[in-house]
Amino acid sequence: MSDIYKGDAALDRLLERANSSWNAAALTDLVRGVLAAPKPIGPEVWTGLLDVSIGPDLESQLRAFHHEITKRSQTNDAGVPCGPARLLALRAQLKERGSNGFIVPRGDEYQGEYVPKRAERLAWLTGFTGSAGLAVVLENKAAVFVDGRYILQAQEEVDGKHFDRFLMAEHPASGWIAANLSKGGRLGYDPWLLTPNQVERYEAACAKAGGVLVATRDNPLDAVWKDQPPPPLAPVTAHDLAFAGEASVDKRRRLARTLSEDGIDAVVLSAPDSVAWLLNVRGGDVPYAPLPHVFAVFNSDGTVDLFVDPRKVFPGLGDHLTEDVRLSGPDSFGPFLDRLGTGRKKVCLDRDEAPAWILDRLEKAGARLVKGTDPCTLAKAAKNPVELDGMRAAHRRDGAALVRFLSWLDRRLKASPLTESEAADRLEAFRSENDHFRGLSFSTISAAGPNGAIVHYRVSPRTDRRIEPGSLYLLDSGAQYLDGTTDVTRTIAIGRPTDETRQRFTLVLKGHIAVASVLFPKGTTGSQLDPLARKALWEHGLDYEHGTGHGVGSYLSVHEGPQRISKKPSTVALEPGMIISNEPGYYKSGAYGIRIENLVAVFAVPPPEGAEKEMLGFETLTLAPIDRAMINLSLLNNRERAWMDAYHARVREVLHPLLDRDTALWLKAATRPLA
């Protein structure tokens, strides 16, 4: 077989002989979309999207064609150079359109944490690469707003000469707009990228300034991003019932009964993880989460109208979905919403999650809109027994990989220097050997010394530090497996820790143990448990700026709602089957960071004698040693010491059979009882 591409005409002839409707021009668009999606783990599957019998000659030419399109994409014009020129180009475009400013959120039309390359507009404009942020560009000034996790990162990545940088909790974008938009000014926004509730907030801010908020027909930033990637095209595939634990038809029947009881005709599902869970499908359009970029309408009769690019439909998917799921192309979505409106259907839409464009379309068409939440959100948060068993199995394999890494790290640092990126790559290699591995669940936070103080640090060639003696090494990592999703953080002393770092670590550990061991009555929310994690730190005048716990999906998003443990008020009670992280921390800017994170599952506790309430507790899923060298034993009480010894004994017992002899001996020493 030849690896040399013989040209579009030759490829067209081979496709014609294979009785395929595809041609080289259509394949070019397909491959560019494939290249815009994250690199898939495992064998190449994009040729399966062609749904055609592929012989040796055609396979050779398809691979050569893929290489050719990749090469062309890499040599494309880079567009506007990075730096202030991009800001100037956007302002020129806004002036041409008669606009006085524009809102640039870090998000796409699906409002997810992770976005495809095409939607990295905030990073393209400002340099900020965090997962939560917003920029507002006016004629003579601009600002970037981030949450507490990213303030140090924003200071590192965003040029303060051209963008003011704010912590959004202290200086929200709405207040800045009210103070800086000119009277009579027109502030633009892309209605696909803001939710209805966000639009209301910014409309009020513009009105306060004497201006107006205006929806744009298209995104002006896209007009100046000349080499913007196309939308991603990753296959949408079936998620096996052996991992899902409940058939899609049963999920739909269960939720449809609730819709009917509430008199709702349909719900618009704009969150890809909701569609993936409801239909037992998975995709690959964004990094770190197996999500398909699709929209759906879930009807009260249990049927679903799914709007998906037909090029992403993997062969056999239709049989998996059954006739109750009707597939249409993305261009059919708007007209379908129009029909809901003209039929005066009662439609539920989550105003905190859906793009404003959908609300606007339904309102104009005359739909009877109902404020509500996505019915899949709470349902998928409570994992079924099969999903829980899968999570336990995934954490056993993941724990063994992490212990292999920690043992290797201990030996390696005694022999030769090691950088943050080298350590992250080695850990990924260990994980990739596990069964059902499908990639990382987020970009590994491999942070040495002062980089650990950046809560969501990402190593880059510019920031890559050596892991050196006398420092702390913070490692926050996780993986996606077909049977579960993992997320674990360990803080490791490199050499001898100081008295200060041991004290701070132990205060964090006390908070971690308090959450892990608490019993609480049914109906308790995560915000009610949050003070347990902070109490020991508060007693010493210390705290941390992020939440204590986030929900985790089952081979879905590593950050999943609605459950959380946080200072922010929550009305969502913790329920059996929910999985949530337990991750208190402490961060000293410019010096070090400390975080201890395990995933836990909520379970029903047998009520003690005389109990008047149903009680719940947490089962710890994560299995990995906690660095004993970092613990100041004088700060732990007997109950906390007993928890540590019991946890380490369980880690040792469960993981020992999965380890080689040398690693098992290392683990035995790392988990020996506290003195």
PALUMKE-420813 format. One record per residue (C-alpha): x, y, z. Coordinates in steps of 0.25 Angstrom, whole numbers, plus 5000, padded with zeros to 4 digits. Example, Ala and Ser with C-alpha at 12.3 -4.5 7.8 and 13.67 -1.06 7.14 Angstrom:
REM residues 2
<<5049 4982 5031>>
<<5055 4996 5029>>
This chain:
REM residues 675
<<5000 5000 5000>>
<<5005 5014 4997>>
<<5005 5025 5007>>
<<5006 5036 4997>>
<<4993 5043 4994>>
<<4990 5042 4979>>
<<4980 5054 4978>>
<<4966 5057 4980>>
<<4962 5051 4966>>
<<4968 5037 4970>>
<<4961 5037 4983>>
<<4948 5041 4977>>
<<4949 5029 4967>>
<<4952 5019 4979>>
<<4940 5025 4987>>
<<4931 5023 4974>>
<<4936 5008 4973>>
<<4932 5006 4987>>
<<4918 5011 4984>>
<<4920 5023 4994>>
<<4913 5036 4993>>
<<4925 5043 4999>>
<<4935 5051 4990>>
<<4949 5058 4993>>
<<4942 5071 4995>>
<<4932 5066 5006>>
<<4944 5058 5012>>
<<4952 5071 5014>>
<<4941 5077 5022>>
<<4940 5064 5030>>
<<4955 5062 5033>>
<<4956 5077 5037>>
<<4945 5075 5047>>
<<4951 5062 5052>>
<<4964 5070 5054>>
<<4957 5081 5062>>
<<4952 5070 5072>>
<<4962 5065 5083>>
<<4971 5054 5078>>
<<4963 5041 5081>>
<<4969 5030 5090>>
<<4971 5016 5083>>
<<4970 5012 5069>>
<<4966 5023 5058>>
<<4951 5022 5057>>
<<4948 5034 5048>>
<<4947 5025 5035>>
<<4936 5018 5042>>
<<4927 5030 5040>>
<<4928 5028 5025>>
<<4919 5015 5026>>
<<4925 5009 5014>>
<<4933 4996 5011>>
<<4948 5000 5012>>
<<4958 4991 5004>>
<<4973 4993 5005>>
<<4974 5003 4994>>
<<4964 5012 4999>>
<<4969 5011 5013>>
<<4983 5015 5009>>
<<4978 5027 5001>>
<<4969 5031 5013>>
<<4980 5031 5023>>
<<4989 5038 5013>>
<<4978 5048 5010>>
<<4976 5050 5026>>
<<4991 5053 5026>>
<<4990 5063 5015>>
<<4979 5071 5021>>
<<4986 5071 5034>>
<<4998 5077 5027>>
<<4990 5088 5020>>
<<4983 5092 5033>>
<<4997 5093 5040>>
<<5002 5103 5029>>
<<4989 5111 5028>>
<<4991 5126 5030>>
<<4992 5129 5045>>
<<4982 5141 5044>>
<<4984 5153 5053>>
<<4996 5152 5062>>
<<4995 5149 5077>>
<<4995 5161 5086>>
<<4989 5175 5085>>
<<4986 5174 5070>>
<<4975 5164 5073>>
<<4968 5174 5082>>
<<4970 5185 5072>>
<<4964 5176 5061>>
<<4952 5173 5070>>
<<4950 5188 5073>>
<<4951 5191 5058>>
<<4940 5181 5055>>
<<4931 5186 5066>>
<<4932 5200 5060>>
<<4929 5195 5046>>
<<4916 5189 5052>>
<<4912 5201 5060>>
<<4915 5195 5073>>
<<4921 5201 5086>>
<<4926 5188 5092>>
<<4924 5173 5093>>
<<4924 5162 5103>>
<<4933 5150 5101>>
<<4930 5139 5111>>
<<4938 5126 5113>>
<<4928 5117 5107>>
<<4921 5112 5095>>
<<4906 5109 5092>>
<<4906 5097 5101>>
<<4910 5105 5113>>
<<4920 5094 5117>>
<<4933 5094 5125>>
<<4941 5089 5113>>
<<4940 5095 5100>>
<<4945 5091 5086>>
<<4957 5099 5079>>
<<4947 5107 5071>>
<<4941 5113 5084>>
<<4953 5117 5091>>
<<4950 5131 5088>>
<<4954 5137 5102>>
<<4968 5130 5101>>
<<4970 5135 5087>>
<<4966 5150 5091>>
<<4973 5151 5105>>
<<4982 5139 5107>>
<<4974 5134 5119>>
<<4973 5119 5118>>
<<4964 5116 5131>>
<<4951 5109 5130>>
<<4943 5121 5136>>
<<4944 5135 5132>>
<<4938 5146 5124>>
<<4944 5159 5116>>
<<4936 5172 5113>>
<<4942 5180 5102>>
<<4938 5195 5101>>
<<4944 5205 5091>>
<<4955 5210 5101>>
<<4956 5200 5112>>
<<4954 5185 5114>>
<<4954 5176 5126>>
<<4955 5161 5129>>
<<4947 5155 5141>>
<<4951 5142 5147>>
<<4946 5134 5159>>
<<4955 5131 5172>>
<<4962 5119 5166>>
<<4968 5127 5155>>
<<4972 5140 5160>>
<<4987 5137 5160>>
<<4986 5130 5147>>
<<4979 5142 5141>>
<<4991 5151 5146>>
<<5001 5142 5139>>
<<4993 5140 5126>>
<<4986 5154 5123>>
<<4993 5166 5119>>
<<4990 5177 5130>>
<<4993 5188 5120>>
<<4981 5185 5111>>
<<4972 5178 5121>>
<<4968 5181 5135>>
<<4967 5168 5143>>
<<4957 5166 5154>>
<<4952 5155 5163>>
<<4937 5154 5159>>
<<4932 5151 5173>>
<<4938 5165 5177>>
<<4936 5173 5164>>
<<4925 5166 5156>>
<<4925 5169 5141>>
<<4911 5175 5142>>
<<4916 5186 5152>>
<<4928 5189 5142>>
<<4918 5190 5131>>
<<4909 5200 5138>>
<<4921 5209 5142>>
<<4928 5209 5129>>
<<4918 5207 5117>>
<<4916 5221 5111>>
<<4902 5227 5111>>
<<4894 5222 5099>>
<<4905 5212 5097>>
<<4901 5199 5090>>
<<4908 5186 5096>>
<<4907 5174 5088>>
<<4906 5159 5092>>
<<4905 5146 5084>>
<<4891 5140 5088>>
<<4897 5126 5087>>
<<4908 5129 5097>>
<<4900 5135 5109>>
<<4888 5129 5116>>
<<4875 5136 5118>>
<<4878 5139 5133>>
<<4892 5145 5129>>
<<4885 5154 5118>>
<<4875 5159 5129>>
<<4887 5163 5138>>
<<4895 5170 5127>>
<<4882 5177 5121>>
<<4880 5183 5135>>
<<4895 5187 5136>>
<<4894 5194 5122>>
<<4881 5201 5126>>
<<4888 5206 5138>>
<<4898 5212 5130>>
<<4888 5218 5120>>
<<4891 5208 5109>>
<<4886 5196 5103>>
<<4889 5181 5102>>
<<4888 5176 5087>>
<<4888 5162 5082>>
<<4897 5160 5070>>
<<4893 5152 5057>>
<<4907 5146 5057>>
<<4919 5147 5066>>
<<4928 5159 5062>>
<<4941 5152 5069>>
<<4939 5141 5059>>
<<4940 5151 5048>>
<<4954 5155 5052>>
<<4959 5141 5056>>
<<4963 5137 5042>>
<<4969 5123 5045>>
<<4958 5119 5055>>
<<4956 5104 5054>>
<<4943 5098 5049>>
<<4933 5091 5059>>
<<4938 5078 5064>>
<<4933 5065 5057>>
<<4935 5053 5067>>
<<4927 5040 5066>>
<<4914 5039 5074>>
<<4914 5024 5079>>
<<4906 5015 5088>>
<<4909 5014 5103>>
<<4908 5000 5107>>
<<4897 4996 5116>>
<<4907 4988 5124>>
<<4913 5001 5128>>
<<4901 5010 5128>>
<<4892 5001 5137>>
<<4879 5006 5132>>
<<4873 5005 5118>>
<<4870 5019 5111>>
<<4856 5015 5109>>
<<4854 5012 5124>>
<<4860 5026 5127>>
<<4851 5033 5118>>
<<4839 5026 5123>>
<<4842 5030 5137>>
<<4845 5044 5134>>
<<4833 5046 5124>>
<<4823 5042 5135>>
<<4828 5054 5143>>
<<4827 5063 5131>>
<<4813 5058 5129>>
<<4809 5060 5143>>
<<4814 5075 5142>>
<<4806 5077 5130>>
<<4819 5080 5122>>
<<4819 5076 5107>>
<<4834 5076 5104>>
<<4848 5080 5110>>
<<4859 5086 5102>>
<<4872 5079 5106>>
<<4884 5088 5103>>
<<4894 5081 5112>>
<<4902 5070 5105>>
<<4904 5062 5117>>
<<4889 5061 5119>>
<<4886 5056 5105>>
<<4898 5046 5107>>
<<4892 5041 5120>>
<<4878 5040 5115>>
<<4881 5033 5102>>
<<4893 5025 5107>>
<<4902 5031 5096>>
<<4916 5037 5097>>
<<4924 5046 5088>>
<<4937 5053 5087>>
<<4935 5067 5083>>
<<4942 5074 5095>>
<<4955 5070 5103>>
<<4954 5062 5115>>
<<4939 5058 5115>>
<<4932 5048 5105>>
<<4922 5058 5101>>
<<4914 5059 5088>>
<<4911 5074 5083>>
<<4896 5072 5080>>
<<4883 5078 5084>>
<<4870 5070 5088>>
<<4856 5072 5091>>
<<4850 5062 5101>>
<<4835 5060 5099>>
<<4825 5056 5110>>
<<4822 5043 5102>>
<<4836 5039 5105>>
<<4841 5041 5091>>
<<4853 5050 5087>>
<<4856 5058 5075>>
<<4871 5059 5074>>
<<4878 5069 5066>>
<<4892 5064 5061>>
<<4901 5066 5050>>
<<4899 5053 5041>>
<<4914 5052 5039>>
<<4916 5049 5054>>
<<4906 5038 5054>>
<<4914 5025 5056>>
<<4908 5013 5048>>
<<4899 5005 5057>>
<<4895 5017 5066>>
<<4881 5017 5060>>
<<4878 5003 5064>>
<<4883 5006 5078>>
<<4874 5018 5080>>
<<4862 5011 5075>>
<<4850 5018 5067>>
<<4846 5026 5079>>
<<4858 5035 5076>>
<<4857 5043 5063>>
<<4870 5048 5057>>
<<4870 5062 5049>>
<<4881 5071 5045>>
<<4885 5083 5053>>
<<4878 5092 5043>>
<<4865 5086 5047>>
<<4866 5091 5061>>
<<4861 5105 5059>>
<<4849 5101 5051>>
<<4845 5090 5061>>
<<4845 5100 5072>>
<<4836 5109 5063>>
<<4826 5097 5062>>
<<4826 5096 5077>>
<<4823 5110 5078>>
<<4812 5110 5067>>
<<4806 5098 5074>>
<<4805 5106 5087>>
<<4813 5095 5094>>
<<4817 5096 5108>>
<<4832 5096 5108>>
<<4842 5095 5120>>
<<4855 5102 5118>>
<<4866 5104 5128>>
<<4869 5119 5128>>
<<4883 5116 5135>>
<<4888 5106 5125>>
<<4882 5108 5112>>
<<4886 5119 5102>>
<<4878 5131 5101>>
<<4876 5128 5086>>
<<4867 5116 5089>>
<<4858 5125 5098>>
<<4857 5136 5088>>
<<4853 5126 5077>>
<<4842 5120 5086>>
<<4837 5133 5090>>
<<4835 5138 5076>>
<<4829 5126 5072>>
<<4818 5127 5083>>
<<4822 5115 5092>>
<<4817 5115 5106>>
<<4830 5115 5114>>
<<4832 5109 5127>>
<<4844 5112 5136>>
<<4850 5100 5142>>
<<4862 5091 5142>>
<<4867 5081 5133>>
<<4860 5068 5138>>
<<4873 5059 5135>>
<<4882 5067 5144>>
<<4877 5062 5157>>
<<4874 5048 5151>>
<<4888 5046 5146>>
<<4894 5051 5159>>
<<4889 5039 5167>>
<<4897 5027 5161>>
<<4890 5014 5160>>
<<4896 5001 5166>>
<<4903 4997 5153>>
<<4909 5011 5152>>
<<4914 5011 5166>>
<<4920 4997 5164>>
<<4927 5003 5152>>
<<4932 5015 5159>>
<<4938 5006 5170>>
<<4945 4997 5160>>
<<4950 5009 5152>>
<<4956 5015 5165>>
<<4963 5002 5169>>
<<4970 5002 5155>>
<<4973 5016 5156>>
<<4978 5015 5170>>
<<4988 5004 5166>>
<<4993 5013 5155>>
<<4995 5025 5164>>
<<5002 5017 5174>>
<<5011 5011 5163>>
<<5014 5026 5160>>
<<5017 5030 5174>>
<<5026 5019 5176>>
<<5033 5022 5163>>
<<5034 5037 5167>>
<<5041 5033 5180>>
<<5051 5025 5173>>
<<5053 5035 5161>>
<<5055 5047 5170>>
<<5066 5040 5177>>
<<5073 5037 5164>>
<<5072 5050 5155>>
<<5064 5063 5153>>
<<5049 5063 5149>>
<<5040 5073 5143>>
<<5026 5076 5145>>
<<5022 5072 5131>>
<<5031 5059 5131>>
<<5024 5055 5144>>
<<5010 5057 5138>>
<<5013 5050 5125>>
<<5018 5038 5133>>
<<5006 5037 5142>>
<<4997 5037 5129>>
<<5005 5026 5123>>
<<5003 5018 5136>>
<<4988 5020 5135>>
<<4987 5017 5120>>
<<4991 5003 5123>>
<<4978 5001 5131>>
<<4966 4994 5125>>
<<4955 5003 5119>>
<<4964 5015 5119>>
<<4959 5026 5110>>
<<4967 5038 5114>>
<<4969 5048 5125>>
<<4957 5054 5132>>
<<4964 5068 5132>>
<<4978 5074 5129>>
<<4987 5069 5140>>
<<4991 5079 5151>>
<<5006 5076 5153>>
<<5010 5087 5161>>
<<5024 5089 5169>>
<<5027 5099 5179>>
<<5020 5113 5177>>
<<5012 5107 5165>>
<<5004 5099 5175>>
<<4998 5112 5180>>
<<4991 5114 5166>>
<<4979 5106 5169>>
<<4976 5101 5154>>
<<4991 5102 5150>>
<<4994 5096 5136>>
<<5008 5093 5133>>
<<5014 5100 5120>>
<<5028 5101 5114>>
<<5029 5114 5120>>
<<5025 5110 5134>>
<<5030 5096 5135>>
<<5038 5095 5148>>
<<5047 5084 5154>>
<<5042 5076 5166>>
<<5052 5080 5176>>
<<5056 5076 5190>>
<<5051 5085 5201>>
<<5038 5088 5193>>
<<5024 5083 5192>>
<<5018 5076 5180>>
<<5003 5077 5177>>
<<4997 5066 5168>>
<<4983 5067 5164>>
<<4979 5057 5153>>
<<4968 5048 5148>>
<<4964 5039 5137>>
<<4952 5035 5129>>
<<4949 5020 5128>>
<<4937 5013 5122>>
<<4932 5009 5135>>
<<4935 5022 5143>>
<<4942 5035 5145>>
<<4953 5039 5155>>
<<4959 5051 5161>>
<<4969 5051 5172>>
<<4979 5061 5178>>
<<4991 5058 5187>>
<<5001 5067 5193>>
<<5015 5061 5194>>
<<5027 5066 5202>>
<<5040 5066 5194>>
<<5050 5064 5204>>
<<5048 5069 5218>>
<<5035 5078 5220>>
<<5036 5090 5229>>
<<5028 5092 5242>>
<<5019 5102 5235>>
<<5015 5093 5223>>
<<5013 5081 5232>>
<<5004 5089 5241>>
<<4996 5095 5229>>
<<4995 5081 5223>>
<<4990 5075 5236>>
<<4979 5086 5237>>
<<4975 5082 5223>>
<<4975 5068 5226>>
<<4966 5070 5239>>
<<4956 5077 5230>>
<<4956 5065 5220>>
<<4954 5055 5231>>
<<4943 5063 5236>>
<<4935 5063 5223>>
<<4939 5048 5220>>
<<4934 5043 5234>>
<<4921 5052 5236>>
<<4908 5046 5237>>
<<4896 5055 5234>>
<<4881 5055 5233>>
<<4874 5053 5219>>
<<4871 5067 5213>>
<<4885 5073 5217>>
<<4891 5081 5206>>
<<4906 5082 5203>>
<<4907 5097 5207>>
<<4902 5092 5221>>
<<4914 5082 5222>>
<<4925 5092 5216>>
<<4929 5098 5230>>
<<4933 5085 5234>>
<<4945 5085 5224>>
<<4949 5099 5228>>
<<4947 5099 5243>>
<<4962 5095 5246>>
<<4967 5105 5237>>
<<4958 5116 5242>>
<<4963 5114 5256>>
<<4976 5118 5251>>
<<4971 5130 5242>>
<<4973 5122 5229>>
<<4964 5118 5218>>
<<4963 5115 5203>>
<<4955 5122 5192>>
<<4950 5110 5184>>
<<4938 5100 5188>>
<<4940 5088 5196>>
<<4934 5078 5187>>
<<4928 5077 5173>>
<<4919 5066 5167>>
<<4925 5055 5158>>
<<4919 5048 5146>>
<<4920 5033 5142>>
<<4928 5034 5130>>
<<4923 5048 5127>>
<<4928 5061 5133>>
<<4938 5061 5144>>
<<4930 5074 5149>>
<<4916 5071 5150>>
<<4904 5077 5157>>
<<4895 5080 5164>>
<<4901 5075 5176>>
<<4913 5082 5182>>
<<4920 5085 5196>>
<<4922 5100 5196>>
<<4921 5113 5203>>
<<4911 5117 5193>>
<<4896 5114 5197>>
<<4890 5102 5191>>
<<4876 5097 5191>>
<<4880 5083 5186>>
<<4880 5072 5197>>
<<4890 5061 5196>>
<<4884 5048 5192>>
<<4889 5033 5192>>
<<4897 5030 5179>>
<<4902 5044 5177>>
<<4917 5045 5176>>
<<4925 5057 5180>>
<<4939 5061 5183>>
<<4944 5064 5197>>
<<4956 5074 5194>>
<<4959 5085 5205>>
<<4972 5092 5202>>
<<4982 5104 5206>>
<<4990 5112 5197>>
<<5001 5122 5200>>
<<5004 5131 5189>>
<<5018 5130 5183>>
<<5021 5118 5192>>
<<5013 5106 5191>>
<<4999 5099 5191>>
<<4993 5088 5199>>
<<4980 5080 5195>>
<<4975 5066 5199>>
<<4964 5061 5190>>
<<4957 5048 5190>>
<<4944 5045 5183>>
<<4932 5040 5192>>
<<4919 5034 5189>>
<<4906 5037 5198>>
<<4900 5025 5204>>
<<4889 5022 5214>>
<<4894 5019 5228>>
<<4886 5009 5237>>
<<4879 5018 5247>>
<<4885 5017 5261>>
<<4876 5012 5272>>
<<4866 5023 5275>>
<<4868 5031 5262>>
<<4857 5040 5258>>
<<4863 5044 5244>>
<<4868 5036 5232>>
<<4883 5037 5232>>
<<4893 5038 5221>>
<<4909 5037 5220>>
<<4920 5036 5211>>
<<4927 5024 5205>>
<<4941 5028 5201>>
<<4944 5023 5186>>
<<4958 5028 5184>>
<<4969 5019 5188>>
<<4983 5025 5189>>
<<4993 5028 5201>>
<<4993 5041 5208>>
<<5007 5046 5211>>
<<5010 5042 5225>>
<<5023 5051 5225>>
<<5013 5063 5224>>
<<5005 5060 5236>>
<<5007 5067 5250>>
<<5002 5056 5259>>
<<5001 5066 5271>>
<<4989 5073 5263>>
<<4981 5060 5261>>
<<4972 5054 5271>>
<<4970 5040 5274>>
<<4957 5039 5265>>
<<4965 5045 5253>>
<<4977 5036 5255>>
<<4968 5024 5255>>
<<4962 5029 5242>>
<<4975 5031 5235>>
<<4980 5017 5240>>
<<4967 5010 5235>>
<<4967 5017 5222>>
<<4982 5014 5219>>
<<4979 4999 5223>>
<<4968 4999 5213>>
<<4977 5005 5202>>
<<4987 4994 5205>>
<<4978 4983 5205>>
<<4970 4986 5192>>
<<4982 4990 5184>>
<<4992 4980 5188>>
<<4988 4969 5178>>
<<4989 4979 5167>>
<<5003 4983 5169>>
<<5017 4977 5166>>
<<5025 4973 5178>>
<<5034 4985 5179>>
<<5022 4995 5178>>
<<5014 4987 5188>>
<<5026 4988 5198>>
<<5026 5003 5195>>
<<5011 5004 5198>>
<<5013 4996 5211>>
<<5023 5006 5216>>
<<5015 5018 5211>>
<<5002 5013 5218>>
<<5008 5008 5231>>
<<5000 5012 5244>>
<<5003 5025 5250>>
<<5012 5025 5261>>
